[in-house]
Amino acid sequence: MEKVLGTECGENGGRDIMWRDYGLLEFHWHRSHAADPWSGHHVSLQVHRLARRDRTLAGSALRARYGRFAPRLRADKLHRLLERRGAPLVPAPEAPPNTPYFRTYEHPASRATVTVIGTYGEYSTPRNLRPGDVYAIHLPAADTP
């Protein structure tokens, strides 16, 4: 990660969980016991943070490779792009506390999930996002159950 994204990140965690926060990307590791090696758990793309319009959020490595990032990613656009690539998303069961504010979609083969703003809630959703905006994308590690 450091070779590709650099060393400018926040590192958080405790005895059995750790993550590195690169602004737009977060990498998560877990382990069963403190003496065990770290095992990759998932990667999160915190898409909602783009709405802050902080051009440095994506980091210089991502900006150099992909250019500027739009402040919002519309779920319908992402669905169309993924369907064209043969990777459609299907609705996933929603946890009761998230309903109706968020909707989750899953790519069954990879188990990646996309969380979308379902409806605005004054204390439940970011005010700078609209219903239909992607909130986050989570990519599990290959060995995650």
N, C-alpha and C positions, 0 to 999 in steps of 0.2 A: 504494500500500500504506500509506504513512504517513497518508494522509487517512482511510483506513478503520481501520487497525490501530494507528496511533500510531507513535511513534518509539522506543519501548522494545523493543529487539531486540538480538540479537548479530549481528555481521557477521563472516563468515569467508571465507577464500579465498586466492587467489594470483593469479598473472599471467593465467591463462586460465579461472579458475573462481571463482565467488563465490556465497555464499548468505546469506540473512538468516534468522535463527532467532527466531521469535516464540513459542517454547515448544511450542505444539501444531502450529503451521504453520511450514514451512520453504519458502522460495522460492529456486530455484536458477537461475543464469545461466552460460552458457559463451560463449567467443569463440575464434576460431582463432588470432588473434595479438593481442599487447598493444595494437596500434594500432586494432584492430577494435572496433566497438560491441558492447555486451553484448546477448545474445539469450536470451530466456527458454528454459529447458530443461525444468523440471518443478516441481511443487509437491508437497510431502510432508506428509501429515497423520500426525504421530507419535502415533498412538492409544495405543500402549503407555505413554506418559508419563502418561496419565490415572490409571493404577493407583497412582501416587505419592500420589494424593489431595490434591494441591496445588491449591486452588481458584483460585489466581492464574495457573496455567499457561495457561489458554485466553486470558488477557488480558481487560481490561475491555470492549473493543469486542465481542468474541465473546460474552462472558457477558451483556452488555446486550441483544444481539440474540437469543440462543438460550437463555439461562438457564443453569442448572447442567448440568454434563456428568457422566454416570455414569462410575465408575472403570473400567468394562470395556464393550466392545462385542462382543457375541456374533456370530460369523460367520453363524450360521443366521438370526438376526434381520435382519442386513443383507441376506442373500440374499433373504429373503421380501420385504422392503421394495423392493428393486431389481426383483424379478420383477413385483411389482404395478405398478410404473412402466414396465414393458416394457424393462427394462435388465438382463437376466440376466447372471450371471457364469459363465464356463466355466473349468475347470481349465487352468492354464498349465504348461508344462514347468518342472520344478524343477531348479535348479542343484545338482549333487551335494553341495557343502558344506552346503546347507540341509536336505537330506533326512536324517532324517525329521522334523526339528525344526520346519520351516516348510512351509506349503503356499501356493501362489500361485494366485490366480484373476484372470482378466482380463475386462474388458468389451471385446469385439472392436471395436466401432464407435469407441470413444474411446481404446482402448489403455490405459485406467486399470487399475491392478493393485491387488489387495487381498492383503496377506500375513497369514496366519493361523498361530497356534501349532498345530503338528501333534501334537507330543508334548513332554513336559517333558524337558529336558536340563540337568543341574546347572550346566554352564558354557556352555550354548548358548542358553538361553531365560531371560527374566526370571522369577524365582521368584514374583512377585506376579501372574503371568498363568497361566491354565489352558489346556489344549488346547481349541481352538475359539474362543479370544479373538482378535479382530483385533489385529494388531501394528502395521500401517501401511497407508496408502493413498497411492498415487503417481499423480499426474495429469500426463501429459506435455504439453508445450507443443504447439500445433497444428503447428508446423513441425519438430518433432523427428522424425528418421527412425526 
